[in-house]
Amino acid sequence: MSTTTLHTATGTFRIDLQGPADAPVLVLSNSLGTTLEMWDAQASALSANWRVLRYDTRGHGGSVCNPGPYSFAQLGQDVLAILDALHIEQTHFCGISMGGLTGLWLGVNAPARMRSITVANSAAKIGVESAWLERAAMVRAQGTAAMQALAASSPSRWFTETFAAAQPAMVQTAQGWIAGISPEGYASCCQALAKEDLRSAISGITTPVLLIAGEHDPVTTVADAQAMQAAIAGSVLATVPASHLSNLEAPAAFEQALTGFLKQH
C-alpha cells in the first residue's frame, strides 16, 4: 500500500488507490475513530476485480482536520470532491458505521454518482444526540487523554469478547487508530453524528443498497438494519457473525456478502 495526498475542492485527503485502472471503482469509507487501514484485508481481496479507493474521513488520519462541527453534507461532499479530483464519474460505495451513514447521504443526495451503496454496521440515525454532544465536549476538554480513554474502552463496542480474546494484536491495532485521531476531528465527527437523521429521507433512495449487520453489534443493531431494509425499496440485508467492526471480525463473511452484491451491479 502506498497512500498519497489528494488535493480536492473541499480539502486535502489521504487516499489509497489500488486495482486495475479499467476496473469499476469501489470506495471504502472508514468508521469513527479509525483510518483507511481498517480496510486492508478488503482492499487486498477486492482489488483483483475492482479499483479500490480508500480515504481517511475528514478529521481522521492524514486528511484535512479543520475546526468543526462537521456535517454529513460536508462528509458526503468530500466523497464527491475526491471522485471529481480523480475524474471518476460513478462508483460503488461501501461504508461502515459513520461511513455507512455517509453512504446513505450520498444515496439521498447524489444518486447519479453511485452504482451501488453498501451500508455496514450503521443506521439512518446512529445513537442519541445528547450522548454524541457529551462525547464531543469531553474530547475537546480532555484532548489526547480522552482519545486514549476511548481507545481503552473501544474493544467492548467494536468486537465480541471471543474475538478480542483470540485476536489481541488486531484489537491493539484498532486501539492505536483511535488513540491517534485528532481530538478536534473526532469531536467534530461526533457532532455530525449527533445531528444527522435520515430515517425519513432514505425511502427515496433508488440506488441498489446492501445492508450488512453484525449479529452481535451493540451499537447499530440488526433491528436498525431491518428498519433501513423496510424503508429502502429493493435493499438486501446480510448478517455476519460479528460485533460493530464486522469487516475486521468476520472478513470472509463480509467480503462474501459484498462481492456477491457488487457482481450483480
Secondary structure, DSSP 8 states (H G I E B T S, - for coil): ---EEEEETTEEEEEEEES-TTS-EEEEE--TT--GGGGHHHHHHHTTTSEEEEE--TTSTTS---SS---HHHHHHHHHHHHHHTT---EEEEEETHHHHHHHHHHHH-GGGEEEEEEES--SS-S-HHHHHHHHHHHHHHTHHHHHHHHHHHHHHHS-HHHHHH-HHHHHHHHHHHHTS-HHHHHHHHHHHHH---TTGGGG--S-EEEEEETT-SSS-HHHHHHHHHHSTT-EEEEES-SSSHHHHSHHHHHHHHHHHHTT-
